[in-house]
Amino acid sequence: MFEQLGAFDPAAPPGVSRTEMGSLNGIQQNRTISERLTFWGANLLVMPIIAMIYAQVVAEGLRLLMPVFQLRLYKLPFPGAGLARDYDGFDRLDLAILMSLLLFVVVTWLWIRIFSELQGFGRVYQRRKESPVVFGLLSFVAFIIVAGDAMIFYVGISTQSASGWTETPGYVAPAATLIYSCGLAMLGWWHSDYKHSDIM
């Protein structure tokens, strides 16, 4: 009977998230070394590949939508920036590459936060009734960033498809954009699940 009682989760008081409740009850378990090595090893393998694709396609979309991002990094008004022109590859870097990598970090973090909120580990979604204006504003900003990122990717992939030697079907760009957005969402869920799945 006592074993069955221990199988039930303790009810969290109003206003206390599952993360806070888990910390209070001391039920958060540490990851094993094998789990940590697997997680970070997979990140070291997957993240650079995604970042390179992101930098190639999204940067192209940024260059087309906002020509200011075509500015080369060695032309920036910073001391020593001109030295980058003397190194192979660095002379081709522009603001679009830098901005695309920054956008990749922001959108990935945003998906992690969205799934954390939906799983009950955040305060924004739990307090939506107490602060509806704040919740609505944050939701709107998150939607704009995610939708804007998808639009930039669509422009970039459409341009690169049109500039190829062979004719690309019209459904390729929308399908690639959908797969891209879903892939980033799954990446965010994976990190969120790794962070919170050890809280029973």
N, C-alpha and C positions, 0 to 999 in steps of 0.2 A: 504493500500500500504506500509506504513512504517513497519507494522508488518511482511510483506513478506520480506522486505529488511533485517530485523534483523534475518531472518531464514538462510541466507547465511553465510558460514564460511569466515572469513577474510583470504585473501591470505597471506601466509607467504613469506617474501622476501627470495631470494636465500641464502643458508647457515644457515638459522635459522630454528631450529627444531620445531615440534609442541609443545613440552614441553616448550621451551623458548617463543614461541609465546603466549601460554596460560598464562604463568606467566606475560608477558608484558601487556596483555589485561585484566588481572585480572579476567579470566573466570574460574579459577580452584575452584571447590566447595569442601567444607569440607564434610567428611563422617559423617553420623548420628551415634549416639551412638549405635543404634541397629545394623547397618551395621558393625561397628567395632567389637562389641561383637560377632556377628555371624561369622565374618571372623577369628578372633583370637581364638574363641572357636572351630571352625572347625579345625584350625591348631593344637591346643592342643590335639585334639582327633585323627587326622589323622597322624601328623608328628611322634609321638612316635611309632605307629604301623609300618609305613614305615621304620623308622630308625632301628627297631628291625629286620625286614625282611632283610633289607640291610646289617646290621651287621652280620647276620647269613649266608647269601648266598654269598655276595661279600667277606667277610672275608675268607670263605672257598676257594674261587677262588684265593685269594691272597696267602694263605698258600701253595697251590699247585704250582702256577706259580713262586713264589719267597719264598723259604723256610726261608729266613731271617725274614719274618713277623711272624714266629712261636715263636719268642722270647717272653717270658713272661715279662710283665711289671715290675714285682718285681725284675727281673734280670738286669734291666737297671742301668747303672752306675750313678745314681743320689742319693744324700743323702735322706734317708727315704723311698726309693722305696721298699726296702726289707720288710718294715712293712706291705705292702699290702698282703703279703703271709699269715698273721695271720688272715685275715678276709675271711669269707665264700663268695665264688664267685669271689673275687678280685684275688685270686691266679690262676684263669683260664683265666684272661684277657691277651691278647697278643697284639703285634703290629698290627696284622691284624684287630682286632676290632677297634683300634684307627684310622688306616688308612682308613678303610671302612667308618667310620662316617665322617671323613674329606672329603673323596671323595663324599659322599652323599651331603654334604653342597656345595662343589664346582660344582658338576654337576647340582644340583637344581638351584644354582645362575646362572650358565651358560645358562640354558634353559630360565630363566627369562630374562636374557640379550638378548638372541637370539630373543625372541618374542617382546621385547621392540624395538629392532632394526628393525624388520620386520614391526612393526606397525608405524614406523616413529618417535619414541621417542628417538632415539639415534643418535650419530654423526658418528659412524663407517660406517654404511651402506650408509648414505647420502653423505659421502665424499669418496666413493669408487672410483669415477672417478678422484678425485684430488690426492688421495694416494692409488693407486692400489696395491702397494707392501705391505703396512701396512694392507690393507683390506684382501689381499690374505693370508698373514702370520697369522693374527688373525683367519680367517676362517679355515685355516689348523690346527691350534692349537686346536680350538674348536672341529673340527671333530675328531681329534686324541683322545681327552679326552672323548668325548661322545662314540665313537666307542670302545675305550679301556675299558671303564666302562661296556659297553654291553658285551664285550668279557669275562671280568672277571666274570660277573654275569653268563654267559653261562657255563663257566668252573665250577663254584661253584654249579649251579643247576644240571649240568650233573653228577658231582661227588656224590652229595647227592641222586640223583635219582638211580644211579647205586648201591649205598650201601644199598638200601632198601630191605625189605623182599620179595617184589613182583617185577616182571619185569615191567619196565616202557617203554611204547612205545617210539620210537625214535623221534617222532614229539613233545613230551612234552617239552623238553629243549629249542628248537628253538621257540616254541610258547610262552613259559613262558618268554623267553628273549625279544621277540617282545612286549608282553603285558607290561612287566616291563619298557622297554624303552618308550613306548607310555604313560604309566602312569606317568613317570617322566616328559615327555614333557608336558602333560596336567597339571601337578602340576605347572610347570613353567609358562604356559599360564595363569593359574588361578591367580597366584600372580602378573603377569604382567598386567592382565586385571583389577585387583583390584587397582593397583597403578595408572593406566592411564585412566581408563574408566570415571573418573570424570572430564576429560579435554574435553570440548565440541568442 
